[in-house]
Amino acid sequence: MATQADIDAVTAQLTTFQTAISGDVSALAADVTAIQTALANIPAGVDITALQAAANSLATNVGNLGTTVGSVTALVPAPPAPPAG
């Protein structure tokens, strides 16, 4: 059975992870802007195969992250109902 210390430790881990993900999302948003600018200025004949592969890989990883977050969310029980009265 989980103790309060166990729950507190998991909560701290999730909070730390959320902070890291928030920073990564902000960095990714800035990168998307830079990529859009670069794509708008690609001269003819430039090979973008590696860029396409990286974008596809990112899309796969984002999908996997969403699935994993959904799995974690499903593990957390609903809060108990408030006492009647």
Phi, psi and omega in degrees: 000141180284139177264172177300322178297322177297314180296317179298321180294317179294319178299318178297319178297315179296321179295317178297316179298316180298320178297316179297316180297320179299318177295319179296320179296319178297317179296319180296321178300318178294320179296322179300318179298316179295320179294318179301318179296315180296318180295325180292341184244023180286122175286158179302142176090357179280130181278116180252019181303313181296322178295319178296319179295319179296319179295319178295320178296317178299317180299319178296314181295322178296319177298318178295321178298316178300319178296317181293318178298320176299322178295318179294316180301321181293336180286334186280120181291156176294148178295151180293153177294146177295151180299144178289142174148000000 
